[in-house]
Amino acid sequence: MRDNFSPKIKRTLASRVAYRCSFAGCNRITVGPGTKDSAHVILVGEAAHIYSAAPNGPRNNPGLTPEQRSSVDNGIGMCNTHARLIDVDVMNYSPETLLKWKLDAENYVRGMLATLEQETLPAPLTLIMLNIEIVLQCKWVYVKEETWEFDVYNFIEGDVMDLREYINNYSRLPQSEKYIVVESQGDGRMVESISLCENKDGRYLLSCTLYAKSPRTNPHDVGGDMAMGDDGDLIWADGDMGMVYGIDCALQIIRANLSWEFGWWANPKLGSNFKEIYKKYRQSEDELNSMMKLELTRLITVPVPKGLFDDASTEAVPELNFINRINWVKVRQYDSSKPFLPIVVSLEWGNNENWEGELLIPFSLSEEDVN
């Protein structure tokens, strides 16, 4: 059963964005005069749900009540085309991204009313990562088919010179460095081409042409693997090797990828920057959680060869291709007496099921790292 918006909620959502589409780069007017008579009005907009209208629908949030699903907070005003697109192509539009677009559209209308309301609200920004050395704070500007565009507001890692060098050398970069991951999406894409130009506001406009999203698999079909303990060592019981299957195996693969540092002897492209990110950002909880989300999102985006010894003849797919989206990550406090670092992760599996829980990532810091 769907929890639909009331007519009053629909009018409120449309009015707050001046009857314009909130989809990034659209801004299409959704109301106007008809031709039947002098009172005829045409509406070509819809109130779209940010989290699904039905308990088991796309972009589901099982924590919402029916009243919350049908509230103004869960709606976004769009033209008919984009209201349908975000539900048909649900894999490409996360709730967090839609919320940012909603706020951006409302802020735009506030700006148009500047003579009546002088308050200036901050732009709804998101982090994007092009590689571990280039992380930007940006605002969504435009989305169409396989193109994403962003206004660059700040550099979290690197600077404009690093970004220009990255773009100038793009054709010579290895494929594993040609990606974009977006915090608000909890998802990313491999990038075919990338460009940078200065826009009319004096900010830089970053434009990426994307490859199609890699297929996702069902985590229940992952198969089995040898069981790994909290410290990363194999588990033995009564002389037999422990095993994990399905979801438990998928969770173990996540743990393993985060615990391996780049340069693993069997496949140097496997692994993550988990430890380096923790060391650099541990003094700021918000920055640490954001950077960890980006890093985990990179692992569901960038293909790596599946065989040992980085065999180029094997199929390259993201190591965590059984995950659709990373919703959020929270890093727990490190206890040097324990052989792991706990993190809490909320994600959407490749079969659209949601999962939230704690993962114990095999982890240790030296005294030099601590100090």
Secondary structure, DSSP 8 states (H G I E B T S, - for coil): ------HHHHHHHHHHTTTB--STTT--B-EEE-SSSTT-EEE-EEEEESS-SSTTSTT--TT--HHHHTSGGGEEEEEHHHHHHHHHTGGG--HHHHHHHHHHHHHHHHHHTTTT---------EEEEEETTEEEEEEEEEEETTEEEEEEEEEEES-HHHHHHHHHTGGGS-GGG-EEEETTTTEEEEEEEEEEEE-TTSSEEEEEEE--------GGGS-EEE-B-TTS-B-EETTEE-EEEHHHHHHHHHHHHHHSBTT-TT-TT--BSHHHHHHHHTT-HHHHHHHHHHHHHHHTTSEEESSGGG-TTS-EEETTTTEEEEEEEEE----TTSSEEEEEEEEEETTS-EEEEEEEEE----HHHH-
